[in-house]
Amino acid sequence: MNSVEAVRRTRLLVLCSRVSTGPEIGPETRALLTSGPDWQSILKRADDEGVLPLLYWNLKKWPGEVPPDVLQRLKVSYLRSLTRNSQISRELEPLLKAVKDSGVRTVLTKGLRLASTVYPDLGLRPFWDVDFLVDSADWRRLERILDGLGFMECPQQVTGSDLPARDRDWTYSPYFQRGDLILEFHFNVLGLHFPVGPEPMDAMTAAPMAVGGTEVSVLSPEYELCYLCLHAQQHSYQKLIWLADIGELASRPGIDWGLVLDACWSLKIRASVHHGLRLVEELWPGSVPADVLLGLRPGPFERAALRFFWPDAAVVGRGGTLPWPYYMPSLFSLWERRSLALAGRTLSGIIFPPRPWLGRASGTTGRTLLIYFQYARRLMRPVGLAVRRLAGMT
């Protein structure tokens, strides 16, 4: 595919990855559809970007411009997503009821939470697993509930008993599975590698969300928006759906932008949230108020660093970004916190995580020399990525 076709493909995907597309994009969409696009490439890229159902949602409005076989393939993809998401919601109900009855504190976030509350149709937001935030003090009780309902911890994951409690908050993010239902549990509210403070998890939640005949707590839209920005950065913005999530939530009526600003300043996550919101505004102008971006604008050093790691051209142009480590938002938050003690503890834990965690994660459990190699690899990986990035700039 030549560069012109790649640009057109990207633009079509961007235009069709939002639910609320305005009438002004109609002429541009029609022009792209009548330019003879490579539908095979578009469908594959849309699948990679996680936006196939959204592509169907928007392209079904143009039956005369889209080949019937393409629309049929898109419809099948959407129906599969709808069927799977509906089944997951039904299968989740016994767990949610048991958790609610037990008083265990859990919060639903990301995929299913967004599919059920932000998107107008449950099938429009595909997701692989169901994400929960959990108060670490309640984890043992939740483990017993999961065991009683027949969930098994996925193999090759670090088990809670492998780690001391002090390490569990950020290193231990277990997956549990029963049939096709996969659950992932997180112990730190915003996915950072240290306690966020000062707000407890309860202060970040909104009114419960209904899933079938029961309810589950969710983050407030404002805190969910912050979390989505951090999550997208943790994964180097490599899927368009993560940016579309931010755009959809940011565009909803009733968002308390004052609360977003207060949360970012108090939790010291301003740089990462600003970068995510700014990229969304570049992709879909009008998604984020200008005064919010101004109020979150980080200093010149952070702005330069953010553009070095995730340049606009690569993210907005969907040209691909380097897969920087998952802990990058934590580093930006540490910079905002200006605490040498916290930085030292956090960086030590990032570079030299507990041996059981690293051994299980790398498949080198019990092999001492290979464990030391993994420590070295963990230390050198960001350096190698930085060299590649610098080489790409020359």
C-alpha positions in Angstrom: 0.0 0.0 0.0 1.4 3.4 -1.0 1.6 6.3 1.4 -1.4 8.1 -0.1 -3.6 5.0 0.3 -2.3 4.5 3.9 -3.3 8.1 4.7 -6.7 7.7 3.3 -7.2 4.4 5.2 -6.2 6.0 8.4 -8.5 9.0 7.8 -11.4 6.8 7.1 -10.8 4.8 10.3 -10.5 7.9 12.4 -13.8 9.3 10.9 -15.6 6.1 11.6 -14.3 5.3 15.1 -16.6 7.7 16.9 -20.3 7.2 17.6 -21.3 10.9 17.3 -19.9 12.0 14.0 -21.1 15.4 12.9 -22.7 16.2 9.5 -19.6 18.1 8.5 -17.6 14.9 8.0 -20.2 13.5 5.5 -18.6 15.0 2.3 -15.1 13.8 3.4 -16.3 10.3 4.2 -18.1 10.1 0.8 -15.0 11.2 -1.0 -12.9 8.5 0.8 -15.5 5.8 0.1 -15.6 6.7 -3.6 -11.8 6.8 -4.0 -11.5 3.1 -4.5 -10.2 2.1 -1.0 -8.4 -1.2 -0.4 -11.1 -2.8 1.7 -9.1 -5.8 2.7 -6.4 -3.5 4.2 -9.1 -1.4 5.9 -10.8 -4.3 7.5 -7.6 -5.8 8.8 -6.4 -2.5 10.2 -9.8 -1.8 11.8 -9.6 -5.2 13.5 -6.1 -4.5 14.7 -7.3 -1.1 16.1 -10.3 -2.6 17.8 -12.8 -0.6 15.8 -14.5 -3.0 13.5 -18.0 -2.7 15.1 -17.7 1.1 15.1 -16.8 0.9 11.4 -20.0 -1.0 10.8 -22.0 1.5 12.9 -20.9 4.3 10.6 -20.5 2.6 7.2 -24.0 1.1 7.3 -25.2 4.7 6.6 -23.5 4.5 3.2 -24.9 1.3 1.6 -24.5 2.7 -1.9 -20.8 3.5 -1.4 -19.7 0.4 0.4 -19.5 -3.0 -1.3 -22.3 -5.4 0.0 -19.8 -8.1 0.9 -17.8 -5.6 3.0 -20.9 -4.5 4.8 -21.8 -8.1 5.4 -18.4 -8.9 6.9 -18.7 -5.8 9.1 -22.2 -6.8 10.2 -21.0 -10.3 11.2 -18.1 -8.8 13.2 -20.5 -6.4 15.0 -23.0 -9.2 15.8 -20.2 -11.4 17.2 -19.2 -8.6 19.4 -22.8 -8.0 20.6 -23.3 -11.7 21.2 -20.1 -12.1 23.1 -20.6 -9.0 25.2 -24.2 -9.9 26.1 -23.1 -13.4 27.1 -20.3 -12.0 29.3 -22.8 -9.7 31.0 -25.1 -12.6 31.8 -22.3 -14.9 33.0 -21.0 -12.1 35.2 -24.2 -11.6 37.2 -23.7 -14.4 39.8 -20.2 -13.0 40.6 -21.5 -9.5 41.0 -24.3 -10.6 43.2 -21.9 -12.6 45.4 -19.5 -9.7 45.6 -22.3 -7.3 46.5 -23.7 -9.6 49.2 -20.3 -10.1 50.7 -19.4 -6.4 51.0 -16.2 -6.9 49.0 -15.2 -3.6 47.5 -14.8 -3.9 43.7 -15.1 -1.4 40.9 -15.8 -2.2 37.2 -13.7 -0.3 34.8 -12.7 0.0 31.1 -14.2 -2.5 28.5 -17.6 -3.6 29.9 -18.1 -0.4 31.8 -17.7 1.6 28.7 -19.7 -0.7 26.4 -22.6 -0.5 28.8 -22.6 3.2 29.7 -20.7 5.2 27.1 -21.5 3.6 23.9 -25.2 3.5 22.7 -24.9 -0.2 21.8 -23.3 -3.0 23.8 -21.7 -4.5 20.7 -19.8 -1.4 19.7 -17.0 -1.8 22.2 -15.2 -5.1 21.9 -13.2 -6.2 25.0 -11.2 -9.3 25.8 -11.5 -9.4 29.6 -13.5 -7.7 32.3 -11.4 -5.3 34.4 -12.0 -4.7 38.1 -10.3 -2.5 40.7 -10.1 -4.2 44.0 -9.3 -3.0 47.5 -6.3 -5.2 48.5 -7.7 -5.6 52.0 -10.6 -7.5 50.5 -8.6 -9.7 48.1 -8.6 -12.9 50.2 -12.4 -12.8 50.5 -12.7 -12.2 46.8 -10.4 -15.2 46.0 -12.8 -17.4 48.0 -15.8 -16.1 46.1 -14.1 -16.8 42.8 -13.1 -20.3 43.9 -16.7 -21.0 45.0 -18.0 -19.9 41.6 -15.6 -22.1 39.7 -13.1 -19.5 38.5 -9.5 -20.7 38.1 -6.4 -18.4 38.0 -4.9 -18.4 34.5 -1.6 -20.4 34.3 1.7 -18.5 34.2 0.3 -15.8 36.4 1.8 -14.8 39.7 -0.4 -16.0 42.5 -1.1 -13.9 45.5 0.7 -16.3 47.9 3.9 -15.9 45.8 4.3 -12.2 46.8 4.5 -10.3 50.1 1.6 -8.0 50.7 3.8 -4.9 50.1 4.5 -6.0 46.5 1.0 -7.1 45.6 -0.4 -3.6 44.9 1.4 -3.1 41.6 3.0 -6.3 40.6 0.1 -8.6 41.0 -2.6 -8.2 38.4 -4.2 -11.6 38.2 -6.4 -13.1 35.6 -9.2 -15.6 36.5 -11.1 -17.6 34.0 -14.2 -19.7 33.7 -15.0 -20.8 30.2 -14.9 -17.8 28.0 -15.3 -15.3 30.8 -11.9 -13.8 31.8 -11.5 -11.4 34.7 -8.5 -9.2 35.4 -8.1 -7.6 38.9 -6.1 -4.4 39.6 -5.0 -3.3 43.1 -3.9 0.3 42.3 -6.7 2.6 41.4 -5.1 4.2 38.4 -2.6 1.6 37.4 0.4 3.5 38.8 3.3 1.8 40.5 2.6 3.4 43.9 -0.5 4.3 46.0 -2.1 7.3 44.3 -3.6 9.1 47.4 -5.0 11.1 48.8 -8.5 10.0 47.6 -9.5 6.4 48.6 -11.2 4.3 45.9 -14.6 4.9 47.4 -14.2 8.7 46.8 -13.6 8.0 43.1 -16.8 6.0 42.5 -20.1 7.0 41.1 -23.6 5.6 41.4 -23.7 1.8 40.7 -24.2 0.5 37.2 -26.7 -2.2 36.5 -25.5 -5.4 34.9 -28.6 -7.5 34.3 -30.4 -7.9 37.6 -27.6 -6.7 39.8 -25.4 -3.7 40.3 -21.7 -2.9 40.4 -19.7 0.1 41.4 -17.9 2.1 38.7 -15.5 5.0 38.7 -17.1 8.4 38.2 -16.8 9.6 34.6 -14.2 12.1 35.6 -11.9 9.5 37.2 -12.6 7.0 34.5 -11.5 9.5 32.0 -8.2 10.0 33.8 -7.7 6.3 34.0 -8.4 5.8 30.3 -5.7 8.4 29.5 -3.2 6.7 31.7 -4.2 3.3 30.3 -3.8 4.4 26.7 -0.3 5.7 27.5 0.6 2.5 29.3 0.0 0.8 26.0 1.7 3.5 23.9 -1.6 4.5 22.2 -1.3 1.4 20.0 -5.0 0.9 19.5 -7.4 3.5 18.1 -10.2 2.2 20.3 -8.4 3.4 23.4 -8.3 6.9 22.0 -11.9 6.6 20.8 -12.9 5.7 24.4 -11.4 8.9 25.7 -13.1 10.9 23.0 -16.5 9.4 23.6 -16.3 9.9 27.4 -14.9 13.4 27.1 -17.7 14.4 24.7 -20.5 13.2 27.0 -22.8 15.9 28.5 -22.3 16.4 32.2 -18.6 15.8 32.6 -17.3 17.9 35.5 -14.1 19.3 34.0 -13.4 21.1 37.2 -13.2 17.7 38.9 -11.0 16.4 36.2 -8.6 19.3 36.7 -8.7 18.9 40.5 -8.0 15.2 40.2 -5.1 15.6 37.9 -3.4 18.2 40.0 -4.0 16.4 43.3 -3.0 12.9 42.0 -0.1 14.3 40.1 -1.1 12.8 36.7 -1.5 16.0 34.8 1.1 15.3 32.1 -0.2 11.9 31.0 -3.8 13.0 31.1 -3.1 16.2 29.2 -1.2 14.2 26.5 -4.1 11.8 26.0 -6.7 14.5 25.8 -4.6 16.6 23.4 -4.1 13.6 21.1 -7.8 13.0 21.1 -8.5 16.6 20.3 -6.0 16.3 17.4 -7.9 13.3 16.1 -11.4 14.6 16.7 -11.5 18.4 17.1 -14.1 19.7 19.6 -13.8 16.7 22.0 -12.0 18.5 24.8 -12.6 22.1 25.9 -9.6 24.4 25.1 -9.5 25.8 28.7 -9.2 22.2 30.1 -6.1 21.6 27.9 -4.7 24.9 29.0 -5.4 24.1 32.7 -3.6 20.7 32.4 -0.7 21.9 30.3 2.5 20.5 31.8 5.9 22.2 31.8 8.2 22.4 28.8 10.3 19.4 29.9 7.3 17.1 30.2 5.9 18.4 26.9 9.2 17.6 25.1 9.4 14.2 26.7 5.9 13.3 25.9 6.4 14.2 22.2 9.7 12.3 22.2 8.1 9.1 23.4 4.7 9.4 21.6 5.0 11.9 18.7 1.8 13.4 17.3 2.7 12.2 13.8 2.9 8.6 14.9 -0.1 8.5 17.1 -2.5 10.7 15.1 -1.2 9.3 11.8 -1.5 5.8 13.2 2.0 5.1 11.9 2.9 3.0 14.9 4.7 3.9 18.1 7.4 2.1 20.0 6.0 -0.1 22.8 7.4 1.8 25.7 7.2 0.1 29.1 3.9 -0.1 30.9 5.3 2.0 33.8 5.9 5.2 31.8 2.9 7.1 33.3 4.3 6.3 36.7 7.5 8.0 35.7 5.7 11.2 34.7 3.7 11.2 37.9 6.9 10.8 39.9 8.3 13.8 38.2 5.3 15.8 39.2 5.5 14.5 42.8 9.1 15.7 43.4 9.7 13.1 46.1 13.2 11.5 45.9 12.2 8.9 48.5 9.1 7.8 46.6 11.0 7.9 43.3 13.8 5.7 44.7 11.4 3.1 46.1 9.3 3.0 43.0 12.2 2.8 40.5 13.8 0.1 42.6 10.6 -1.9 42.5 10.2 -1.3 38.7 13.8 -2.3 37.8 14.2 -5.0 40.5 10.7 -6.5 41.0 10.4 -9.5 43.4 12.0 -12.7 42.0 8.8 -14.8 42.1 7.0 -12.2 40.0 9.8 -11.8 37.5 10.4 -15.5 37.3 6.7 -16.4 36.7 6.3 -13.5 34.2 9.3 -14.5 32.2 9.0 -18.3 32.5 12.4 -18.6 34.3 11.1 -19.6 37.7 13.9 -21.2 39.8 16.7 -20.6 37.2 19.0 -18.1 38.9 21.2 -17.0 36.0 18.2 -16.5 33.8 16.5 -14.4 36.5 19.6 -12.1 36.6 19.4 -11.9 32.8 15.8 -10.8 33.0 16.7 -8.1 35.5 19.4 -6.8 33.1 16.9 -6.9 30.2 14.4 -5.0 32.2 16.9 -2.3 33.0 18.2 -2.0 29.4 14.9 -2.2 27.5 14.0 1.5 27.8 17.6 2.4 26.8 17.3 0.3 23.6 13.9 1.8 22.7 15.4 5.3 23.2 18.2 4.5 20.9 15.8 3.3 18.3 13.7 6.4 18.7 16.7 8.7 18.3 17.9 6.8 15.3 14.4 7.2 13.8 14.7 11.0 14.2 17.9 11.3 12.2 
